[in-house]
Amino acid sequence: MGELYGVDGELLERQYRNHLSDYLHWEQLPHAEDWMLYEKNISAYVGIDEVALSRGELYTILINKER
């Protein structure tokens, strides 16, 4: 996305993570590393989506678009 708009992609990522997303103040940050991530879902073509099912629970879904 950075290339598309002519901005530094790493800077854009840091600004989003540290300021826009409020990630550093996220209440579930201490145990975020415990969540599941499967190698089969990672490839050069990954889709990402977020869905809220109920009671404010937010799930992030990774999809391997090569499969």
For each residue, the residues with C-beta under 8 A, 3 or more apart:
1: 4 5 9 12
2: 5 6 7 8 9 10 11 12
3: 6 9
4: 1
5: 1 2
6: 2 3
7: 2 11 12
8: 2 11 12
9: 1 2 3 12 13
10: 2 13 14
11: 2 7 8 14 15
12: 1 2 7 8 9 15 16
13: 9 10 16 17
14: 10 11 17 18
15: 11 12 18 19 20
16: 12 13 19 20 21
17: 13 14 20 21 23 24
18: 14 15 21 23 24
19: 15 16
20: 15 16 17
21: 16 17 18
22: 25 26
23: 17 18 26 29
24: 17 18 29
25: 22 29
26: 22 23 29 32
27:
28: 31 32
29: 23 24 25 26 32
30:
31: 28 34 35
32: 26 28 29 35
33:
34: 31
35: 31 32
36:
37: 41 42 62
38: 41 42
39: 42
40: 64 67
41: 37 38 46 62 63 64
42: 37 38 39 46 62 64
43: 46 64 65 66 67
44: 66
45: 64 65 66
46: 41 42 43 62 63 64 65
47: 62 63 64 65
48: 60 61 62 63
49: 60 61 63
50: 58 59 60 61
51: 58 59 61
52: 56 57 58 59
53: 57 59
54: 57
55:
56: 52
57: 52 53 54
58: 50 51 52
59: 50 51 52 53
60: 48 49 50
61: 48 49 50 51
62: 37 41 42 46 47 48
63: 41 46 47 48 49
64: 40 41 42 43 45 46 47 67
65: 43 45 46 47
66: 43 44 45
67: 40 43 64
